[in-house]
């Protein structure tokens, strides 16, 4: 047997203790373990090197930074601008409404959009991410395997085609010529059964494409794509869109790898909010990436929220707008798509997603519609000078 103590610099709560004990027991053969206010005391049933144990504890304490904390970051700032900038953005032509929940972007708004996409792409590449490009459609099988139609039917937008025969195409063409008055197209007997739907989140295609993989190594991915949701803004603004743009950084692998990357993405998000000096916060959300009960019966669920939202304050409404989220999926997607690690167990996964329309909109809401009036330091950071 080997006895070892690790001193703690600060007391830890019961949830963190549970996480540390379960993680140490997963890593070593343990005879006895005890965590008191200022130290971790362990008796091992095997020989353990002090340096290896010390490195493990440092990693676990880093991962545990967000455990049992509802608010991970808060940056309260007073901003004098209190208007909804949409009227000004549309007046300049930087934002042009196409339809309810859909807008064309150009000018300075688009320049900021592109800057942030590049910013988060580069963060992903710094972590060795594999860049990917996805179709915007999900096959129906993807929806089925993650039970999406049961969990989130309100968000689904399906696609279909006219049936593949002359009679159906001819009748459809006659019903919907430009001489007729219509704003919608009826889904009726002329239409084929839907084989695809517009993707409701960016990262699911990544896991779907890994279906059946075994011996899967710890891997980071990144992609930029469009997301579609059956929703629109109550104030005809950029706060809620049918079609919006997201950069995702996804990480798939063993439990400790994914938990470490999740904490790193939280830290990256904090640095980003400080970089912009946004009136903002990061807090636990109560709507995880999935709602399947069987997926959350995991030891980590009892110690940590699965989703944290990145929130920016909108002065004109006094509300917070989600501009991104950091998600922990546990082994939900790997069970759905049978993605296994070298030891044969299911992989964990997680992701960071940033929505660019909302992010740029939040900047205008806080700093105002006149870019020239923004702080010089911010305009320099954002390459607007």
C-alpha positions, 0 to 999 in steps of 0.5 A: 500500500502507498499513503499520500497526502495532497494539500488544498489551498482552499476548502472545497464543497461536497459536490466537488468532493464527490467529483474528486473521489469518483475521479480518483477511484476511476484512476487508481486502486484505492484502499481508503480516501478522505478529503478534509478542509485542507488536504486529500488523504489517500491509501492506494492498493498499488504503487503510485508516484507522487508526481503523477498523483499531484498532476492528476489532482491539479487537472481535476481541480481545474476541471472542478472550477465550474462545479456547483456554481450557477454563475461562472462569470459576471461583468457588470457595466453601466452603458449610457446607450438605451435604444434598440439599434435596429432602426438605425442598422436598417436605416444604414442598410447594414441590416436588411429584413428579408422575411420574419426572422431572416435578415441580410447583413452587410457593411460594418455589421458584416465586418464585425460578424466576420471578425468574430468568426475568424476570432473563434476559428483561430481559437479552435485551431489553437486547440488543434481542431480539425476544420469541417464543412457540413450540409445545412440539412439533417437526414431524418435518421439523425433526428430519429437516433437522437429522439429530436422529434420527441424532445424538441418538436417545436424547433423542427423545420422539415424540407420536402419536394414535389413528387417525382412524377409529371402529373404532380409537377404539372399540377403544382406548377399550375397552382403556384404560378406568379399570376396566383396570389399566395404566401404559403405553399400547402403540404399536400398530396403533391408533396413527397415524404420528407427525407431531410430537415434544416439543421437545428444545431451545428454540431450534431452532424459531426457526431453523426458522421462518426457513427460506428467509429471504434478506437476513437482518439481524443479529437477537437473539431470546428465548423461554421454553419447556419442553424434553423429554428421554428421561431422569430422575434417578438420585436422584429429584431435580431434577438431571435431568428429563423436562420442564424450563424454559429461557429462551434468548437466540438471535442470528443473523447474520454471523460477527462479530455472532454471535461478539461476542454469544457473548462478551457472553453469556459475560460476562453469565453471569459477572456472573450467577454473581458476583451469586449468589456461587455456587460455580460455573464456566464451562468448555468442554464436549465435546458440542456442539449437533450432531455432524454432521461437515460442520458443524464444518469451519470455521476457527473450530472449530480455535480455539474450543469450540462449547459452554461449560457453566455449572456449579454445585457440589452439596455433597452429592454433590461433583459439578457440575450444568449450569445452562445453556450458551452455544452456537455453532452456526456455520452449522449451522442456516442450512445446514439451513434455508437462512438467508442474509445480504444478501451471500448467504452462510449466517448464523451462530447461537448461543444462551445457555440457562438451566434454571430448575429446576436453577438454583434447585435448585443455590441450595438445594444451596449455601445450604440449605433454610431461606431465612431462613438465606440471607445477607441480601444474597442474599435482598435481591437475590432479593427474598425479604425 
